[in-house]
Amino acid sequence: MKTKLVLFSFLLIASVYLAGCQQKGIPKEALMPTYVTTEQRSLQTRQYDTLNEKEILAATAGVLQDLGFTLEESETDLGLITASKARDATESGQVAGAVFMTVMFGTQFVHDKEQKIRVSVVTKKALEGSKKTNVRVTFQRLIWDNRGILTKMETLEDPEMYQGFFEKLSKAVFLEGNKI
């Protein structure tokens, strides 16, 4: 009897294990870029008529600092810059709602307190034979509440923000390239 129970347990565990190992394959659509992905990438990417990535990165660093960002990492050999800036995230309506909930229901007074805007810039030479460099920038926002808990992480997708960044970068790349 005991042997049958051990055998049954072993077979049950083995079948669960093997069922978990079953591979169904990757769905065809999983690796296909969606319209949203293509749209985001075109919003975040511009091409410049130079192969000098170091000039582009120097211009990018200047633009980010002019916009109030603090450079965190810069790896010119990899074509990467990351920067951030801290901002107050307190909204009066949210605080008023939190106070109301505390008074009425005795809940904890929780509201957004601070946020960090992060930016990462990556450069890459365009197609072989081309004399152009692609620049891709992404902006993210992280928000912490008044208890110090990270409550939100999101990629910012405001077209005007990206357009403004690339306008400033285009001017800076021109000035950097012409040593003005």
Secondary structure by P-SEA (a helix, b strand, c coil): caaaaaaaaaaaaaaaaaaaacccccccccccccaaaaaaaaaaccccccccaaaaaaaaaaaaaaacccccccccccbbbbbbbbbbcccaaaaaaaaaaaaacccccccccbbbbbbbbbbbbccccccbbbbbbbbbbbbbcccccccbbbbbbcaaaaaaaaaaaaaaaaaaaacc
